Amino acid sequence: MEPVRIGVLGCADIARRRILPAMTACPDVDVVAVASRREAAASETSERFGCLPVHGYAALLARPDIDAVYVPLPTALHARWTRAALDAGKHVLAEKPLTTEHALTQELTALARNTGLVLMENVMFVHHSQHAAVRRLVADGAIGELRSLHAAFAVPRLPAHDIRHRPELGGGALLDTGVYPLRAAVHHLGADLRVVGATLTSTAGHVVDTAGTALLTTRKGVAAHLTFGIDHAYRSAYEIWGSEGRITVDRAFTPPADHEPAIRLERRSGTETVRLPPDDQVLRTIEAFAGAVRTGSDAAGVSVRQAVLLDEVRRRAVRY
Ligand SMILES: NC(=O)c1ccc[n+]([C@@H]2O[C@H](COP(=O)([O-])OP(=O)(O)OC[C@H]3O[C@@H](n4cnc5c(N)ncnc54)[C@H](OP(=O)(O)O)[C@@H]3O)[C@@H](O)[C@H]2O)c1
């Protein structure tokens, strides 16, 4: 089968560090070109990854030799360039969160559907096999009836110039890190969650929210406690708690490809460690995107639900 021909919009850190190395190693896709606002950056990046440099995003979208684009731009620019890419007839893999608000995510997913193009949000952790193993344990009754989920993703403070500190670019902890625990809750508890309460805090010297919490619940009262932040000691974990036991996943959201997952299963009978083989969630995501392009499947439904809940957290949040 022919590989999906991909172009990249912007020489972003995430593109250069994680996505382009995986794309160039994946036989399902062929990276044709990388575009940048900066000519020198396009040349340097394209040389490193063996593809063509393009000056300007519109010039890349005009190329007939590209089937799909990857959009790793600052969050507030995802909507504009995703719309432009879909209008140019390209499938889109866009960074998380897909846009800054539900209405835009809804509009773009409808546009993709109506034009027969794939739009997928680059939430990679859900493609790691460790979460399928957790789902199997829960479905097999390993922890009894579900009572609650606790999920946290927070990272240390970034340099002052980082896009995450700029509100006009869609910065802030909720959009940058809140997406992960929120998506973990939807992944394990289902889409019927609603937000009961939330906080968003701007720590001293910041204009964007740098810390947040949210409490959600399913219709049956299974709770999700979420914590996120961009001015914290690092944490990337979740725990699912049931009537008979508890499952804990560390290195939940951004494990490297060689990480050997060790899921902790605590029950009255004792604590077991479920060891799993390493998995490369970046590669799995690219394979999933290429697969969706080939089969024309809808890859954005859950992103719309996630966007509704992100809006709800923002609307309900008590601010500090
Ligand atoms: N899925 C994940 O695991 C993951 C991890 C990290 C980040 N992300 C997401 O990826 C996106 C990019 O994050 P990043 O950390 O890679 O950002 P970054 O290094 O700052 O890159 C953003 C790129 O956007 C382009 N750009 C266009 N207009 C810009 C503007 N006005 N200001 C700054 N840059 C502009 C630049 O490319 P040119 O100058 O080359 O045109 C820049 O290199 C964000 O949405 C973030 O949430 C996802």
The ligand as an ORCA input file, in Angstrom:
! r2SCAN-3c Opt
* xyz 0 1
  N       0.875     15.600     21.829
  C       1.875     15.905     22.632
  O       2.432     15.046     23.333
  C       2.384     17.322     22.659
  C       3.573     17.632     23.324
  C       4.024     18.946     23.286
  C       3.273     19.918     22.637
  N       2.104     19.598     22.050
  C       1.292     20.610     21.342
  O       1.987     20.981     20.172
  C       1.793     22.367     19.894
  C       3.157     23.027     19.751
  O       3.881     22.907     20.966
  P       5.498     23.069     20.987
  O       5.931     23.001     22.379
  O       6.128     22.144     20.025
  O       5.624     24.582     20.479
  P       6.827     25.377     19.815
  O       8.108     24.620     19.918
  O       6.771     26.759     20.337
  O       6.440     25.360     18.267
  C       5.372     26.038     17.718
  C       5.680     26.326     16.247
  O       4.598     27.044     15.705
  C       5.053     27.940     14.723
  N       4.411     29.239     14.941
  C       3.573     29.848     14.078
  N       3.141     31.011     14.559
  C       3.740     31.175     15.751
  C       3.692     32.208     16.726
  N       2.950     33.334     16.559
  N       4.430     32.073     17.834
  C       5.167     30.959     18.045
  N       5.239     29.942     17.146
  C       4.531     30.045     16.011
  C       6.569     27.991     14.805
  O       7.069     27.326     13.662
  P       7.863     28.080     12.482
  O       8.516     29.278     13.092
  O       8.832     27.045     12.030
  O       6.868     28.442     11.455
  C       6.910     27.217     16.065
  O       8.070     26.438     15.902
  C       0.914     22.904     21.031
  O      -0.437     22.907     20.608
  C       1.093     21.876     22.156
  O      -0.075     21.764     22.970
  C       1.655     18.313     22.046
*
